[in-house]
Amino acid sequence: MTPSERNNWIKALARSAGFDLCGIASATPSPRRDYVRAWLDGGSAGTMTYLHRHFEKRTDPAALLPGARSVVMTGLSYHRRETGGTDVEPDPRPGPGSVEGRVAMYAWGEDYHVVIRRKLAPLAEALLREGRAESAEPAVKICVDTAPLLEREFAAAAGLGWIGKNTLVLNPALGSTFFLGAIVTTLDIAPDAPMPDHCGTCRRCLDACPTDAFPEPYRMNAARCISYLTIERRETISAEFQAAIGDRLFGCDDCQDVCPFNRDVPQTAEPAFAPGPHAPRLDAQELLTWDEATSRSKLAGTAVTRANLDMLRRNAGIVLRNAQASRTSSASDTPRDDR
């Protein structure tokens, strides 16, 4: 096959595997290398020290996989509606005194690392077979969030969307609620053209952030992001951010919720992302009673396990204190009849 024929061929395979998006980027160094370096050096990664490692591999696919020529980027929607849908119905009668903490939408179903890798496996095998058919020595590397590759940058280069002002990849049809998966390959596949930025003058995502995590458009200070604070940060969360966390137990969707491109996104057709019993909310008071065995049992196979039990308890404590503060404030604001 020619490089152009391979482009159409791999996209057809991606569709048959259930992916919503597929595009190809050249395995050349990311043009945003200087931005990423400055972002890291400026402390915007917070305590995520692992992001400082393997910089060359993160920004240059050929450093990750010697001889790499192409990066196959895929997108898979995880969009679900919490209310008004057919599969997510909050308990109308929560237990007495219970306080529910919100779980970010991406973690409602099965762990996306497992789902995406499972779908990418047959594509990787097909790429290897195509390489061997040409008597080449093909090689592939599957990347699903854990490998050192700037997936968002290569997704934008592959035409899956553009990097929006909230630093997420935006697609006109799927918004930003989709997962990325990548296969770095030594095969030569014709690349796709990048998509132009359609954010325009809109700044709803920036203004909606509860912790002012965006010092400017297209730049996020992760150290202030609620998703980082509740999922990545192992240490105590500063009092500066605790009130702003509100009832967010695991992650935050605020900058996505207000994005116009997410307004009419269809629900995902992927059954693995059907919400489990932990979604879309968890009882914060109950969570404080969990031991390790209970936590493993209730959260097995989900992305919520990214935060260990101590972190989840810490988050639950913040949610409960915020709920108590809200009740106290509401009570003090209620007019009294002193007649």
N, C-alpha and C positions, 0 to 999 in steps of 0.2 A: 504494500500500500504506500501511496505517497503521503507526505506529512498532512496534506489537506484531507485526504481520505481517512487518515487516522483520527483527525479531529472529529469528523462526523461519526465515525465508528465508535469511538470511546464515549461520545455523548449519548449515542443510542444505547450502549451498554449501561450507562449510568441511569438513564430513564427506566430501563427494564429492571434495574436493581432497586428502584423506588426513590431515587434522588429527584428533587424538584429542580435543581440547578446543576449545571456543569459547564466549566470553561477551562481554557488552557492558557497558562502563562509560560513564558520562556524562563528557563532556569538560570537567569542572570541575577547579579546582585540587586537587591531592592534599592530603588532610587531614594527611599526614605531612611537609608542607613544613618545619615547624619542627624536626622530628627530623632531616631530611636536612641542613638548614642547620647544626645543632649538630654533627652527625656530621662534616661537612666541616671546620667551624671547629676541631674538636677534633683534627684531624690523622689521623683514622682512614682516610683515603684514601691515605695514604702518598705516594708520588711520582706518583700518578695525577692530575696537575694538571688534565687535561682535564675531570675531573668538576666542577671549580670553575667552568667556563665554562658559559654559557647556563643559569643556574639557573632563570630564569623559564620557559624552554622545557622544561626537564626536569620541572618540577612543574606546569605548566599547558599542556595540549594546545592551548588556544586561542592561546597565545603561539607555539607551534610551527607551527600552521596556523590563520591568521585565519578566524574563522567556524566553527571546529570545534564539533560538537555531540555527537559520539559517538566512542568508541574501541573498535574491534573487536579483542579479544584472543584469540589462538589458542595452543594447546599441542600439541607433537609429541614423543612419547616417543623417547628414544635408548637405552633400557635394553637392555643386553646382558649375558650372563653370561660371565665369563672361563673358567670351567671347568664341565663338566657340560652345556654347551650344544652346539649343532650347528655353530656357526660360528666359535668362538674356541678354538683348540687350541694352547696354547703348545708350542714346540719341545721335545720330551722330551730331546733331546741337544744342548744349547747347545755352542758351540765351546769349546775348551780355554781356561780362564782368563777366559771372558767373564763380564761382570757386566751383568745386565739391569736397566734402569731403567723404572719403571712410568709409563704414560701415562694421564691421567685419561680416564674412559669417554666423556665428551662429545666427545673429539677422536679417537676410534677410526676414525670413518668420514669421509665427505665433509664439507667445511666447512659447518657448519649455516647460516651467513649466506646461502650460495648456495641451499641446499635450501629454507629457509623463504621467502626472497624469491621463489623460483620458484613456490612454492605459493600465496603471497599475491597474485601478479600477477593471476590471473583473478578473485579476489575483489574486488580494487581496481577492475578494469574493470567488473565487475557493479555495483558501487556507483556508479560514474560513469554508467552507462547508466540506472540507476534515478533518479538525480538529473536527468538530461537529460529523462527521460520526464515529469517534472513541470515542465518549462520552468525549472528552477532552473539555477544556475551552480555545479555540484558541484565539490568538490575533495577529494582524498585524499592521504595521505602514508603510505607504507609505512615501518615502523620495525623493524629487525632488529638490535638490540643496539648499532649504531653511531650511530643518531640520538639526540639528547638527549631521551630520554623515560624516566621511571621505570617501566620495564615491569613490574617485580615489584609495585609499588604498584597499578598499574592492572589487573594480572592478578587481584590479590586483590579489588579493587573490582568486577571483572567476574564474580566468583564462580568463578574457575578453581581456587581453593584459598585457603589462608590462609598468611600469612608465618610460618614456623616459628621456633623458637628459634635455629636456625642461619642465619636471615635468608633462607632459600630458600623459594619457594612450594611448599607441600605440597598434594597432592590425594589423597583417600582411595584412589582406584583406581590412580593412576600414581606415587604417592610424589613424589619431587622430581626424578627423572631425565627431565625433559622440557624442551624449548626453548620459548621464548616468541617470538611474532611479533605485531606490532600494525599496525593500519591506523587512522589518525586521519582522520575524515571529517566533512564538513559536513552529512551527512544526519542526520536525527533518527531514532534507533533506540532502542526501549525498553530501558532498562538492566536488567541482572540483579542479584539480591540478593547481597551478599557472603556468603561461607561462614564459619561460626563456627570459632574456633580449637579444634583437637582435640589439641594437644600435651599438655594436662593437666600432670601433675607430672613427666613424663619429661624427663630431661636427658642422655640418652645422647650426643647430638651434642656437647654442651658438654664433657662429660668425655672424649670420644674425641679431641679436637683435640690434636695433638702439640705445638703451639706456644702453647697457651692464648690463642687469638685471640678468644675470647669473654669480655669483661670481665663480662658479665651476659647473661641470656637476651634474645634478640631484638636483640642489638647485637654486631656484629663489628668488630674492629680489623683492617682489611685489611692494615695494615702488618706484622702478625704471621702472616698466613694463608699457607700453603705455596703455594696456587694463585697468590696475588699475587706471592710471592717468586720463583717459578720461571717465571711467565708474563709478569708486568707489570713487575717491577722490572728496570731496565736495569743498575743499578750492582752492585757487589760485594754479596754476601749476608753479613750479619753472622755472625761465628763463633757467636753466641748461638743461631742457628737451624740451623746446618749439620748437626749430629748428628741433630736431630729430622726433618730432611728424609728421612733414611734412603735408600731406593731410589726415591724419587719424582723422576722426571726431568722431568715436565711435569704440573703440577697435583696435586690431592689429592682423594680421594673419601671420606676417613675419616668425616666427619660425616654423609655420606649412607649409607655402608655400614652404620652401626649403627642407623639410623632404622627403627623398626618398620614404618613405612608403605612402606618400600622392600623389605621382606622377601619378599613374594610378587608383586612387580610382573612382569607378563608382558613377554616380549621385544618390542621394537618390530617393527612390520610394515614399517617404512620401509627399502627395500633400499639407499638411499644411505648408511645408517649401518652397513652391514656392515663389519667391521673390515678395514682395509687392512694391508699388510705391515709397517707401523710400529707396529701395535697387537696386543696390549695392552701390549707392552714393546719397548724399543729397546736394542740392545747399546751400552752406554755407552763401552766401549773403542773400538769401531768408529766411533762418532760423533765421537770426537776426531780421527779421520783425515779427516773430510769437508772438502771445500772448498765454496764457495758453489754451484757447479754441481751437486755431488753432493747437497747439501741440498735444492736446488730440485727435483731429479729425484725424490728419495725421498719428499719431503713435499708435493709439488704437490697442490693442491686440498684440503688438510686444514687444520684449525684450529691444528695445531702450528706453522704458519708465523707465528702471532702472536708467538712468541719468535724472535728472529733467531739466526743461527748462533753468534755470540759468547755469547749467553745460554745456548743449548743446550750448548755446550762447557763453560761455567761449571757448569751443572747436572750434566753428566756427570762432571766432575771431583769434585764433591761426592759423587755416588753412588759413585764408585770409591773415594774416601778412606773413606767410611763402610763399604764392603764390606771394605776392607783392615783397618780398625779392628775390625770384627766378627770377621774371621778371626784376628787377633792375640789378641783377647780370648778367643775360643774355644780357641785353642791354649794360652794361659796357664792356662785353667781345667781343662785335661785332666790328670787325675792321672798321675803318673809312677811307674813301677815301678822303684824304686832297689835292688831286691834283688840 
